[in-house]
Amino acid sequence: MNPKTLTPLLVSLLSGVVTPAFAQSAQPAEKPAAQPSSTVPGIAALPGQPNLLASGVPAIPPELRKRVLQYLETRSANLMDVSADGKRVLISTRFGDTNQLHLVEQPMGARTQLTFTPEPIGSARFHPSDPRFLFFLQDVGGGEFFQVYRLDQRTGRSELLTDGKSRHEALFVSDDGKWLAYGSTSRNGKDTDVYVAPTSDPKQARRVTEVEGTWYPGGFSRDASKLLAMQFRAADDADLHLVDVKTGERRQLTPKEGKGSINAAALTPDGKSVYLVTDRYGDFAELYKLDVAKAPYTSAPPSLSKSIRWNVESLALSSDGKTLAFETNEDGYSRLYLLDTKSGALSPVEVPRGVIGSLEFPRGRSDVLAYALTTSKAPSDIYVLDLRTKKSTRWTRSEVGGLDTDTFVEPELVHYPSTDGVKVPAFVYKPRQAKGKVPVVIIFHGGPEAQSRPWLSTFTQFLAVELGMAVVVPNVRGSDGYGKAYRAMDDGVKREQSLADIGATLDYIASRPELDASRVAVYGGSYGGYMVLATAAFFPERIRAAVDVVGISSLPTFLQNTQAYRRDLRRAEYGDERNPEVRKVQERISPLNSVERIRAALFVQQGANDPRVPQSEAEQIAKAVRARGADVWYLLALDEGHGFAKKANRDTITMATFLFLEKHLGAPAGEPGGSGR
């Protein structure tokens, strides 16, 4: 169980290949709620794209469209599941407009498409005992109200199993194939409960938790009599429980005192122990084994990964329980380890230097492990590790638009000082054939408790390779991956101090002789969009352009208007806007309240169905900045949510972004097109 994958990730333009960890299927039961029309003056549908409304966005020149085209044709393979015998791999990849489910039955074999729907699919499971069926999640229009579906591979038909209107996530299937488990808001639309349902009659679902807050399932015991369940309050505050599937009796396995994250958990085959990854007992998330009969422990159990001073992120336990695979996040790069559960011996496994996406043991085998891996030059693909030889076999090879990836840029990992003794880690991509100082694009990640890592981003590569721009990708304080103390440094009112990391990033750029500090743009999505707007508002003299993707313009209005099921979770991160002292700080650091300071050109991008950062956040900042006479472009996707999952939309938005950045960063100060600053 990895709660980081339980909620959908922002589908930003950053990647071009990383697709949503959500969405899915045939004939969705309910359309998203009707959105109010845009209040931005002059907005109108783009020619041939009625779902994209734009204001101030010029036509894309044919020359730019031609240059970008190959980069937009990159795809990736995302690991969904492995069949019990290890002979079939279920993946999500895109051959049309959206990611769909495909089956691969041998190394480098054909990717046989199983679903053909307008909405993307990013979460699916095999039926362990009946190869005809598989289960998956899908939403509509990016609204994130995911439904559970069952696909019959004989007919190609998908059947809706849930109510068509509530939010469902974290889908699990028991080893015997008799039970489903998932989280759902169907009780009241606000709290997320854990449900179980017989696969023979999935509509007979019943709640096994009914508690205020957010609860997710985390996997069945081997005999399906017990179910792990996680109570999630914040990224740094979660508890693990063991639930009796028949009676609903619940036992807390983590201590009632204190708090900590839960990165992953798995029951042993006999159900008597749990492997748990948490940072409850130290600064980093470590691997522990809990004896169910003795839990909760009054003191820290022995760490099984104490020799590794980085976060353990995900794990997979072999069907015989003898081998536990886990991966660590070491300054952004993944390392893969195998643990002999009897002796406790750790064995590192050599894999290409990059980022591991997921780990899966077949339910019926213990000698092979499937995993997904991406690097800065290669999209996510599937590999299968033979545990006897420690050799990996590649199962998919995703296309990169026919481009020569040898021309792509490897990032440089740097660390630079900020206030309060903080050292900000960042990945820097520099053009290879640069002559003189080059313009710079800073890319801020979302979250805030997320992390930018060295995976393939064709967006970044186009900036560096084709436009000759350097790209700086910082992990400012509050980012995950560097210990819980670092992650907590921007919580609540401390967010004001975290803005110093923006200045530190700009200072770092000014310190590099090959980077042009007079030609800087900022780009980011979600919380990254907030950082973009904060840069424009609080460091106005130091940037030329800002691209805000589904970003927060006012912290109080965001908290008031985000969906009810996530409002308390976000208050845990940003502070409670109902508290006058907290709100005072939130108002002070909200870009909307300092709009008179913004000088940079602004490009605002938004999905109309966004349940996280509502459309109003985008429109209020776009109108306020435009009222001051600044160059403001605005683009609204009517069939998208928190980011852009549909290729046609994503292509247009990406090309418009490159046009915007080229316009404002293309010429040095003092030259035609330069800012003169």
C-alpha positions as CSV (number, residue, x, y, z in Angstrom):
1,M,0.0,0.0,0.0
2,N,1.4,3.4,-1.0
3,P,-0.9,6.3,-0.1
4,K,1.1,8.5,-2.5
5,T,-0.5,6.7,-5.3
6,L,-4.0,6.6,-3.9
7,T,-4.9,10.1,-5.0
8,P,-4.6,11.3,-8.6
9,L,-1.5,13.1,-9.5
10,L,-1.5,16.4,-11.4
11,V,-1.3,15.7,-15.1
12,S,0.8,18.7,-16.0
13,L,2.6,19.6,-19.2
14,L,5.9,19.0,-17.5
15,S,6.3,15.5,-18.7
16,G,4.7,14.7,-22.0
17,V,5.0,11.1,-21.1
18,V,4.0,10.6,-17.4
19,T,0.3,10.1,-17.4
20,P,-2.3,10.4,-14.7
21,A,-2.3,7.9,-11.9
22,F,-6.1,7.8,-12.3
23,A,-9.0,7.9,-14.7
24,Q,-10.9,5.2,-16.7
25,S,-13.7,3.3,-18.9
26,A,-16.7,2.5,-21.0
27,Q,-19.8,4.7,-21.1
28,P,-19.3,6.6,-17.8
29,A,-22.4,6.7,-15.7
30,E,-22.5,10.4,-14.9
31,K,-21.2,13.6,-16.5
32,P,-19.4,16.1,-14.4
33,A,-21.4,19.0,-12.9
34,A,-22.1,21.8,-15.3
35,Q,-19.5,24.6,-14.9
36,P,-20.3,28.3,-15.0
37,S,-19.2,30.1,-18.1
38,S,-15.9,31.8,-18.0
39,T,-15.8,35.4,-16.6
40,V,-12.6,36.3,-18.5
41,P,-13.4,38.9,-21.2
42,G,-12.8,37.9,-24.8
43,I,-12.7,34.1,-24.2
44,A,-13.8,31.9,-27.1
45,A,-13.3,28.4,-28.4
46,L,-10.2,27.7,-30.5
47,P,-10.9,26.7,-34.1
48,G,-11.5,23.0,-34.3
49,Q,-11.3,22.5,-30.6
50,P,-14.6,23.4,-29.0
51,N,-13.5,22.2,-25.5
52,L,-10.6,24.6,-25.4
53,L,-11.5,28.3,-24.7
54,A,-8.8,30.9,-25.0
55,S,-8.4,34.6,-24.4
56,G,-5.3,36.5,-25.5
57,V,-3.6,33.3,-26.9
58,P,-2.4,33.8,-30.5
59,A,-2.5,31.1,-33.2
60,I,0.3,28.6,-33.1
61,P,2.8,29.2,-36.0
62,P,3.1,26.2,-38.3
63,E,6.9,26.2,-37.9
64,L,6.6,25.8,-34.1
65,R,3.9,23.1,-34.5
66,K,6.3,21.2,-36.8
67,R,9.2,21.4,-34.4
68,V,7.2,20.2,-31.4
69,L,5.3,17.4,-33.1
70,Q,7.7,14.5,-32.5
71,Y,8.1,15.5,-28.8
72,L,4.3,15.2,-28.4
73,E,4.3,11.7,-29.8
74,T,6.2,10.2,-26.9
75,R,4.4,7.6,-24.9
76,S,5.1,5.5,-21.7
77,A,4.2,2.2,-20.2
78,N,2.8,2.2,-16.7
79,L,2.6,-1.0,-14.7
80,M,-0.9,-1.9,-13.5
81,D,-0.6,-5.6,-12.5
82,V,1.0,-8.9,-13.3
83,S,-0.9,-12.2,-13.8
84,A,-0.6,-14.9,-11.1
85,D,1.6,-17.0,-13.3
86,G,3.8,-14.0,-14.2
87,K,3.2,-14.6,-18.0
88,R,1.0,-11.5,-18.6
89,V,1.6,-7.9,-17.7
90,L,-1.2,-5.3,-17.6
91,I,-0.1,-1.8,-18.5
92,S,-1.6,1.6,-19.2
93,T,-0.3,3.4,-22.3
94,R,-1.5,5.7,-25.1
95,F,-1.8,4.9,-28.8
96,G,-4.7,7.3,-29.4
97,D,-5.9,10.3,-27.4
98,T,-5.8,8.9,-23.9
99,N,-4.1,6.2,-21.8
100,Q,-5.9,2.8,-22.1
101,L,-5.3,-0.7,-20.8
102,H,-3.0,-3.0,-22.8
103,L,-1.9,-6.6,-22.3
104,V,1.7,-7.7,-22.9
105,E,2.3,-11.5,-23.0
106,Q,6.0,-11.8,-23.5
107,P,9.1,-9.7,-23.4
108,M,8.9,-7.0,-26.1
109,G,5.7,-8.5,-27.3
110,A,2.7,-6.7,-28.8
111,R,0.8,-4.3,-26.7
112,T,-2.7,-5.6,-27.1
113,Q,-5.3,-2.9,-26.4
114,L,-8.1,-3.9,-24.1
115,T,-10.1,-0.7,-23.6
116,F,-11.1,2.0,-26.1
117,T,-12.7,4.9,-24.3
118,P,-12.4,8.7,-24.4
119,E,-11.3,9.0,-20.8
120,P,-7.9,7.8,-19.6
121,I,-7.3,4.8,-17.4
122,G,-4.5,4.6,-14.9
123,S,-5.4,2.1,-12.2
124,A,-6.4,-1.5,-12.9
125,R,-6.1,-5.1,-11.5
126,F,-6.4,-8.6,-12.9
127,H,-9.0,-10.9,-11.5
128,P,-6.6,-13.4,-9.9
129,S,-8.6,-16.6,-10.6
130,D,-10.7,-15.8,-13.7
131,P,-8.6,-14.5,-16.6
132,R,-11.7,-13.2,-18.4
133,F,-12.1,-10.3,-16.0
134,L,-10.2,-7.3,-14.8
135,F,-11.2,-4.3,-12.7
136,F,-10.3,-0.7,-13.1
137,L,-11.1,2.9,-12.1
138,Q,-12.3,5.8,-14.4
139,D,-13.5,9.3,-14.0
140,V,-15.2,11.7,-16.4
141,G,-13.6,14.9,-17.7
142,G,-10.9,15.0,-15.1
143,G,-13.5,15.5,-12.3
144,E,-11.8,12.7,-10.2
145,F,-15.1,11.1,-9.2
146,F,-13.7,7.7,-10.1
147,Q,-15.9,4.7,-10.6
148,V,-15.1,1.0,-10.4
149,Y,-15.6,-1.0,-13.6
150,R,-15.3,-4.7,-14.5
151,L,-14.1,-5.5,-18.0
152,D,-15.0,-8.8,-19.7
153,Q,-12.2,-9.5,-22.1
154,R,-14.3,-11.9,-24.1
155,T,-16.9,-9.3,-25.1
156,G,-14.8,-6.1,-24.6
157,R,-17.6,-4.7,-22.5
158,S,-17.2,-2.8,-19.3
159,E,-19.8,-2.9,-16.5
160,L,-20.2,-0.1,-13.9
161,L,-20.0,-1.5,-10.4
162,T,-20.4,1.6,-8.3
163,D,-22.9,4.4,-7.9
164,G,-21.7,6.6,-10.8
165,K,-21.5,9.8,-8.7
166,S,-19.3,9.3,-5.6
167,R,-15.5,9.3,-5.6
168,H,-13.8,5.8,-5.4
169,E,-10.1,5.0,-5.2
170,A,-7.4,2.6,-3.9
171,L,-8.7,-0.6,-5.7
172,F,-7.6,-4.0,-4.4
173,V,-8.6,-7.6,-5.2
174,S,-8.1,-10.5,-2.8
175,D,-5.7,-13.3,-3.8
176,D,-8.5,-15.8,-4.1
177,G,-10.4,-13.4,-6.4
178,K,-13.5,-13.4,-4.3
179,W,-13.3,-9.8,-2.9
180,L,-12.8,-6.2,-4.0
181,A,-11.8,-3.4,-1.6
182,Y,-11.8,0.3,-2.3
183,G,-12.3,3.7,-0.7
184,S,-15.5,5.6,-1.4
185,T,-17.3,8.9,-0.4
186,S,-20.7,7.4,-1.1
187,R,-21.9,7.7,2.6
188,N,-22.0,11.5,2.7
189,G,-19.8,12.9,0.0
190,K,-17.2,14.2,2.5
191,D,-15.7,11.2,4.4
192,T,-13.9,8.4,2.6
193,D,-14.8,4.9,4.0
194,V,-13.4,1.5,3.1
195,Y,-15.8,-0.9,1.3
196,V,-15.5,-4.6,0.4
197,A,-17.6,-6.3,-2.2
198,P,-17.9,-9.9,-3.5
199,T,-16.6,-10.1,-7.0
200,S,-19.5,-12.5,-7.8
201,D,-21.9,-9.6,-7.0
202,P,-19.9,-6.4,-6.7
203,K,-23.0,-4.2,-6.2
204,Q,-23.4,-5.9,-2.8
205,A,-20.7,-3.7,-1.3
206,R,-20.6,-2.9,2.4
207,R,-18.7,-0.6,4.6
208,V,-16.1,-2.0,6.9
209,T,-15.1,1.4,8.2
210,E,-17.5,4.2,9.0
211,V,-15.5,7.0,10.6
212,E,-15.1,10.7,10.0
213,G,-12.1,11.4,7.8
214,T,-10.2,9.7,5.0
215,W,-9.7,5.9,5.1
216,Y,-8.2,3.7,2.4
217,P,-7.8,-0.1,2.0
218,G,-4.3,-1.4,1.9
219,G,-4.5,-5.1,0.8
220,F,-6.1,-8.3,2.0
221,S,-4.6,-11.1,4.0
222,R,-3.9,-14.3,2.0
223,D,-7.2,-15.9,3.2
224,A,-9.1,-12.6,2.6
225,S,-10.4,-12.6,6.3
226,K,-8.4,-9.5,7.2
227,L,-7.8,-6.2,5.4
228,L,-5.3,-3.5,6.1
229,A,-6.8,0.0,6.3
230,M,-5.1,3.4,6.5
231,Q,-6.5,6.4,8.3
232,F,-5.0,9.4,6.4
233,R,-5.0,12.8,8.0
234,A,-2.0,14.4,6.3
235,A,1.2,13.5,4.5
236,D,2.9,13.3,7.9
237,D,0.0,11.9,9.9
238,A,-1.5,8.5,9.2
239,D,-2.3,5.3,11.1
240,L,-2.5,1.7,10.1
241,H,-5.3,-0.6,11.1
242,L,-6.2,-4.3,10.6
243,V,-9.9,-4.9,9.9
244,D,-11.9,-8.1,10.2
245,V,-13.7,-8.3,6.8
246,K,-16.6,-10.3,8.2
247,T,-17.3,-8.4,11.5
248,G,-15.7,-5.0,10.8
249,E,-13.8,-5.2,14.0
250,R,-10.8,-2.9,13.8
251,R,-7.4,-3.0,15.5
252,Q,-4.9,-0.1,15.3
253,L,-1.4,-1.3,14.6
254,T,0.4,2.0,14.9
255,P,0.7,3.8,18.3
256,K,-2.1,6.1,19.3
257,E,0.4,8.6,20.5
258,G,2.5,10.7,18.1
259,K,2.3,10.7,14.3
260,G,4.1,9.7,11.2
261,S,3.7,9.0,7.5
262,I,2.8,5.6,6.0
263,N,4.5,5.0,2.6
264,A,3.7,1.3,2.2
265,A,2.5,-1.8,4.1
266,A,2.0,-5.5,3.4
267,L,0.7,-8.4,5.4
268,T,2.9,-11.6,5.5
269,P,1.3,-14.8,4.0
270,D,0.4,-16.1,7.5
271,G,-1.3,-12.8,8.4
272,K,0.6,-12.6,11.7
273,S,3.0,-9.8,10.7
274,V,3.0,-6.6,8.7
275,Y,5.8,-4.9,6.9
276,L,5.4,-1.2,7.3
277,V,7.3,1.8,5.8
278,T,7.0,4.9,8.1
279,D,8.9,7.9,9.3
280,R,7.3,7.7,12.7
281,Y,10.5,6.7,14.4
282,G,13.0,8.9,12.6
283,D,13.5,11.6,10.0
284,F,13.4,9.2,7.1
285,A,10.8,6.6,6.2
286,E,12.2,3.2,7.2
287,L,11.1,-0.4,6.8
288,Y,9.8,-2.2,9.9
289,K,8.2,-5.6,10.7
290,L,5.3,-5.5,13.2
291,D,4.0,-8.5,15.0
292,V,0.2,-8.1,14.8
293,A,-0.3,-9.7,18.2
294,K,2.0,-7.3,19.9
295,A,1.0,-4.1,18.1
296,P,0.7,-1.3,18.8
297,Y,4.3,-1.1,20.1
298,T,5.2,1.2,22.9
299,S,8.7,1.8,21.5
300,A,10.2,1.7,18.0
301,P,10.6,-1.8,16.5
302,P,14.0,-2.7,14.9
303,S,14.5,-1.0,11.5
304,L,15.2,-3.4,8.6
305,S,16.6,-0.6,6.5
306,K,18.6,1.4,9.1
307,S,21.7,1.3,6.9
308,I,20.0,3.4,4.2
309,R,19.6,7.1,5.2
310,W,17.0,7.9,2.6
311,N,13.3,7.3,2.3
312,V,12.0,3.8,1.6
313,E,9.1,4.4,-0.8
314,S,7.3,1.3,-2.0
315,L,7.5,-2.5,-1.4
316,A,6.3,-5.8,-2.7
317,L,6.3,-9.1,-0.9
318,S,6.8,-12.4,-2.8
319,S,3.9,-15.0,-2.6
320,D,6.0,-17.3,-0.4
321,G,7.0,-14.4,1.9
322,K,10.7,-15.1,1.6
323,T,11.7,-12.0,-0.4
324,L,10.7,-8.4,0.1
325,A,11.5,-6.0,-2.6
326,F,11.6,-2.3,-1.9
327,E,12.9,0.9,-3.5
328,T,14.5,3.9,-1.9
329,N,14.6,7.5,-3.0
330,E,18.2,8.7,-2.8
331,D,18.4,12.4,-3.7
332,G,15.7,11.9,-6.3
333,Y,17.1,8.7,-7.8
334,S,15.7,5.2,-7.1
335,R,17.6,2.3,-5.7
336,L,16.2,-1.3,-5.7
337,Y,16.8,-3.7,-2.8
338,L,15.9,-7.3,-2.0
339,L,15.5,-8.3,1.6
340,D,15.8,-12.0,2.7
341,T,13.0,-12.0,5.2
342,K,14.5,-14.9,7.2
343,S,18.1,-13.6,7.6
344,G,17.4,-9.9,7.2
345,A,20.2,-9.7,4.6
346,L,19.9,-6.8,2.1
347,S,21.0,-7.1,-1.6
348,P,21.0,-4.1,-3.9
349,V,19.9,-4.7,-7.4
350,E,21.6,-2.9,-10.4
351,V,19.0,-1.0,-12.5
352,P,19.5,2.0,-14.8
353,R,19.9,5.3,-12.9
354,G,16.4,6.7,-12.9
355,V,13.1,6.5,-11.0
356,I,11.1,3.3,-10.3
357,G,7.4,3.7,-10.6
358,S,6.0,0.5,-9.1
359,L,6.9,-3.0,-7.9
360,E,4.7,-6.1,-8.4
361,F,5.3,-9.8,-7.6
362,P,3.0,-12.3,-9.4
363,R,0.5,-13.7,-6.9
364,G,1.5,-17.3,-7.7
365,R,5.3,-16.9,-8.1
366,S,8.2,-15.8,-6.0
367,D,11.1,-15.9,-8.5
368,V,10.3,-12.9,-10.6
369,L,9.5,-9.2,-9.9
370,A,8.0,-6.7,-12.3
371,Y,8.8,-3.0,-12.1
372,A,8.5,0.2,-14.1
373,L,11.4,2.5,-14.6
374,T,12.0,5.9,-16.3
375,T,15.2,7.9,-16.7
376,S,15.9,11.4,-17.8
377,K,16.3,10.2,-21.3
378,A,13.8,7.3,-21.5
379,P,10.0,7.1,-20.7
380,S,8.6,4.6,-18.3
381,D,8.9,1.0,-19.4
382,I,8.3,-2.4,-17.8
383,Y,11.1,-4.8,-16.7
384,V,10.9,-8.2,-15.1
385,L,13.7,-9.2,-12.7
386,D,14.8,-12.8,-12.3
387,L,15.6,-13.1,-8.6
388,R,17.9,-16.1,-9.1
389,T,20.2,-14.3,-11.6
390,K,19.5,-10.7,-10.6
391,K,19.1,-9.9,-14.3
392,S,16.2,-7.8,-15.6
393,T,14.4,-8.4,-18.9
394,R,12.8,-5.5,-20.7
395,W,9.1,-6.2,-21.6
396,T,8.2,-2.9,-23.3
397,R,10.0,-0.2,-25.3
398,S,8.0,3.0,-25.5
399,E,8.4,5.2,-28.5
400,V,9.9,8.7,-28.2
401,G,8.5,10.1,-31.4
402,G,11.3,8.8,-33.4
403,L,13.7,11.3,-31.7
404,D,17.4,10.5,-31.1
405,T,17.4,10.4,-27.3
406,D,21.2,10.8,-27.3
407,T,20.5,14.5,-28.0
408,F,18.6,14.8,-24.7
409,V,20.2,16.5,-21.8
410,E,21.1,14.7,-18.5
411,P,20.4,16.9,-15.5
412,E,23.1,18.1,-13.1
413,L,22.1,17.6,-9.4
414,V,23.0,20.8,-7.4
415,H,22.4,22.1,-3.9
416,Y,22.4,25.8,-3.1
417,P,21.8,27.7,0.2
418,S,18.7,29.5,1.3
419,T,17.6,30.9,4.7
420,D,17.4,29.0,8.0
421,G,20.3,26.8,7.0
422,V,18.3,25.2,4.2
423,K,20.2,23.7,1.2
424,V,17.8,23.5,-1.8
425,P,18.3,20.4,-4.0
426,A,17.7,21.0,-7.7
427,F,18.1,19.4,-11.1
428,V,19.6,21.7,-13.8
429,Y,19.2,20.9,-17.5
430,K,21.6,23.0,-19.7
431,P,21.7,23.2,-23.5
432,R,24.7,21.4,-24.9
433,Q,25.6,23.9,-27.7
434,A,24.9,27.1,-25.9
435,K,26.9,30.2,-26.9
436,G,26.9,32.9,-24.3
437,K,24.3,33.3,-21.5
438,V,21.1,31.3,-21.9
439,P,17.6,32.1,-20.7
440,V,16.2,30.0,-17.8
441,V,12.9,28.4,-17.0
442,I,12.3,27.5,-13.4
443,I,9.8,24.6,-12.9
444,F,8.1,24.2,-9.5
445,H,6.4,21.0,-8.6
446,G,3.0,20.7,-7.0
447,G,2.0,19.0,-3.8
448,P,3.3,20.9,-1.9
449,E,4.6,17.6,-0.5
450,A,5.7,16.2,-3.8
451,Q,9.2,16.0,-5.4
452,S,10.7,16.7,-8.8
453,R,12.8,13.8,-9.9
454,P,15.0,12.9,-12.9
455,W,12.3,11.2,-15.1
456,L,11.9,11.9,-18.7
457,S,10.1,15.2,-19.4
458,T,9.8,15.9,-23.1
459,F,8.6,19.4,-22.1
460,T,12.0,20.0,-20.4
461,Q,13.9,18.4,-23.2
462,F,12.3,20.6,-25.8
463,L,13.2,23.7,-23.9
464,A,16.8,22.7,-23.6
465,V,17.4,20.9,-26.9
466,E,15.2,23.0,-29.3
467,L,14.8,26.4,-27.7
468,G,18.2,26.6,-26.1
469,M,16.9,27.4,-22.6
470,A,18.3,26.1,-19.3
471,V,15.8,24.5,-17.0
472,V,16.1,24.6,-13.2
473,V,13.9,22.2,-11.3
474,P,14.1,22.9,-7.5
475,N,12.8,20.9,-4.6
476,V,12.1,23.7,-2.2
477,R,11.5,23.2,1.5
478,G,8.3,21.3,2.0
479,S,9.2,18.8,-0.7
480,D,9.1,15.1,0.0
481,G,12.2,12.9,-0.3
482,Y,14.6,14.6,2.1
483,G,13.2,13.7,5.5
484,K,10.2,14.7,7.4
485,A,11.8,17.7,9.0
486,Y,12.4,19.2,5.5
487,R,8.9,18.3,4.4
488,A,7.4,20.1,7.4
489,M,9.3,23.3,6.9
490,D,6.5,25.0,5.0
491,D,3.5,23.7,7.0
492,G,0.9,26.2,8.0
493,V,2.2,29.7,8.6
494,K,5.7,28.6,8.0
495,R,4.9,28.8,4.3
496,E,5.8,32.5,4.5
497,Q,9.4,31.5,5.3
498,S,9.5,29.0,2.5
499,L,9.1,31.8,-0.1
500,A,12.8,32.6,0.6
501,D,13.6,29.5,-1.5
502,I,12.3,31.3,-4.5
503,G,14.9,34.1,-3.9
504,A,17.6,31.5,-3.3
505,T,16.8,29.9,-6.6
506,L,17.0,33.2,-8.4
507,D,20.3,34.0,-6.6
508,Y,21.7,30.6,-7.7
509,I,20.8,31.4,-11.3
510,A,22.6,34.8,-11.0
511,S,25.7,33.0,-9.6
512,R,26.1,30.8,-12.7
513,P,28.0,32.6,-15.5
514,E,26.3,30.6,-18.3
515,L,22.8,31.5,-17.1
516,D,21.1,34.8,-18.0
517,A,19.5,36.1,-14.8
518,S,17.8,38.9,-16.9
519,R,15.8,36.3,-18.9
520,V,14.0,34.1,-16.4
521,A,10.5,32.5,-16.5
522,V,8.7,30.4,-14.0
523,Y,6.4,27.5,-14.6
524,G,4.4,25.2,-12.3
525,G,1.2,23.3,-11.7
526,S,-1.2,23.2,-8.7
527,Y,0.9,24.3,-5.7
528,G,3.6,24.8,-8.3
529,G,1.2,27.3,-9.8
530,Y,1.0,29.1,-6.5
531,M,4.8,29.3,-6.4
532,V,4.7,30.7,-9.9
533,L,2.3,33.4,-8.9
534,A,4.2,34.1,-5.7
535,T,7.4,34.6,-7.7
536,A,5.6,37.1,-10.0
537,A,4.1,38.9,-7.0
538,F,7.0,38.9,-4.5
539,F,10.0,38.9,-6.8
540,P,8.6,41.0,-9.7
541,E,11.9,42.5,-10.9
542,R,13.6,39.2,-11.4
543,I,11.4,37.4,-13.9
544,R,10.0,38.1,-17.3
545,A,7.2,35.5,-17.7
546,A,5.1,33.2,-15.6
547,V,3.0,30.1,-16.5
548,D,0.4,29.2,-13.9
549,V,-1.2,25.7,-14.5
550,V,-4.2,25.0,-12.3
551,G,-2.6,27.1,-9.6
552,I,-3.7,28.7,-6.3
553,S,-4.0,32.5,-6.4
554,S,-5.5,32.9,-2.9
555,L,-4.9,30.4,-0.1
556,P,-8.2,31.3,1.8
557,T,-10.4,31.2,-1.3
558,F,-8.8,27.9,-2.4
559,L,-9.5,26.3,1.0
560,Q,-13.0,27.5,1.0
561,N,-13.8,26.3,-2.5
562,T,-11.9,23.0,-2.9
563,Q,-14.0,19.9,-2.8
564,A,-15.4,19.0,0.7
565,Y,-13.7,15.5,0.8
566,R,-10.3,17.1,0.7
567,R,-10.7,20.4,2.5
568,D,-9.6,19.2,6.0
569,L,-6.6,17.3,4.4
570,R,-5.5,20.6,2.8
571,R,-6.0,22.6,6.0
572,A,-3.5,20.2,7.7
573,E,-0.9,21.4,5.1
574,Y,-1.8,25.1,4.6
575,G,-3.3,26.0,8.0
576,D,-7.0,26.6,8.8
577,E,-8.2,29.7,7.2
578,R,-11.0,30.0,9.8
579,N,-8.3,30.9,12.4
580,P,-7.9,34.7,12.2
581,E,-4.1,34.6,12.9
582,V,-3.5,31.9,10.3
583,R,-5.7,33.7,7.8
584,K,-3.7,36.9,8.3
585,V,-0.6,35.1,7.1
586,Q,-2.4,33.4,4.3
587,E,-3.8,36.7,3.0
588,R,-0.3,38.2,3.2
589,I,1.3,35.6,1.1
590,S,-1.5,35.2,-1.4
591,P,-0.5,36.5,-4.8
592,L,-4.0,37.8,-5.6
593,N,-3.5,40.4,-2.8
594,S,-0.3,41.7,-4.2
595,V,-1.4,41.8,-7.8
596,E,-0.3,45.4,-8.2
597,R,3.3,44.3,-7.9
598,I,3.1,41.8,-10.8
599,R,5.1,42.9,-13.9
600,A,5.8,39.6,-15.7
601,A,3.7,38.4,-18.6
602,L,1.3,35.8,-17.4
603,F,-0.2,32.6,-19.0
604,V,-2.9,31.0,-16.9
605,Q,-4.1,27.4,-17.8
606,Q,-7.1,25.7,-16.1
607,G,-9.4,22.7,-16.3
608,A,-13.1,23.6,-15.8
609,N,-13.8,20.3,-13.9
610,D,-10.9,20.7,-11.4
611,P,-12.1,19.4,-8.0
612,R,-8.9,20.5,-6.3
613,V,-8.1,24.0,-7.4
614,P,-11.4,25.4,-8.8
615,Q,-11.7,27.5,-11.9
616,S,-12.3,30.6,-9.8
617,E,-8.7,30.6,-8.7
618,A,-7.5,31.0,-12.3
619,E,-10.0,33.5,-13.4
620,Q,-9.6,35.9,-10.5
621,I,-5.8,36.2,-11.0
622,A,-6.1,36.4,-14.8
623,K,-8.7,39.2,-14.7
624,A,-6.8,41.1,-11.9
625,V,-3.5,41.1,-13.7
626,R,-5.0,41.9,-17.1
627,A,-6.9,44.9,-15.5
628,R,-3.4,46.4,-14.9
629,G,-2.5,46.2,-18.6
630,A,-0.1,43.2,-18.4
631,D,0.2,40.6,-21.2
632,V,-2.1,37.9,-20.0
633,W,-3.0,34.7,-21.9
634,Y,-5.8,32.5,-20.5
635,L,-6.7,29.0,-21.6
636,L,-9.6,26.9,-20.2
637,A,-10.2,23.2,-21.0
638,L,-13.9,22.3,-20.6
639,D,-13.3,18.6,-20.5
640,E,-10.3,18.5,-18.1
641,G,-9.8,18.7,-14.4
642,H,-6.6,19.1,-12.4
643,G,-4.3,19.1,-15.3
644,F,-4.6,17.9,-18.9
645,A,-5.1,14.2,-19.7
646,K,-6.4,14.3,-23.3
647,K,-3.7,14.4,-25.9
648,A,-5.4,16.9,-28.2
649,N,-5.8,19.4,-25.4
650,R,-2.3,18.7,-24.0
651,D,-0.7,19.2,-27.4
652,T,-2.3,22.6,-28.0
653,I,-1.5,23.8,-24.5
654,T,2.1,22.6,-24.7
655,M,2.7,24.4,-28.0
656,A,1.1,27.6,-26.7
657,T,3.4,27.4,-23.7
658,F,6.5,27.2,-25.9
659,L,5.2,30.1,-28.0
660,F,4.7,32.2,-24.8
661,L,8.1,31.4,-23.4
662,E,9.9,31.9,-26.7
663,K,8.2,35.3,-27.0
664,H,9.3,36.6,-23.6
665,L,12.7,34.9,-23.2
666,G,13.9,34.9,-26.8
667,A,15.9,38.0,-26.9
668,P,18.5,39.4,-24.4
669,A,17.7,42.7,-22.7
670,G,18.4,45.6,-25.0
671,E,17.8,43.6,-28.2
672,P,14.6,43.6,-30.2
673,G,12.1,41.7,-28.2
674,G,14.1,42.0,-25.0
675,S,12.7,43.4,-21.8
676,G,15.2,46.1,-21.4
677,R,15.3,45.5,-17.6
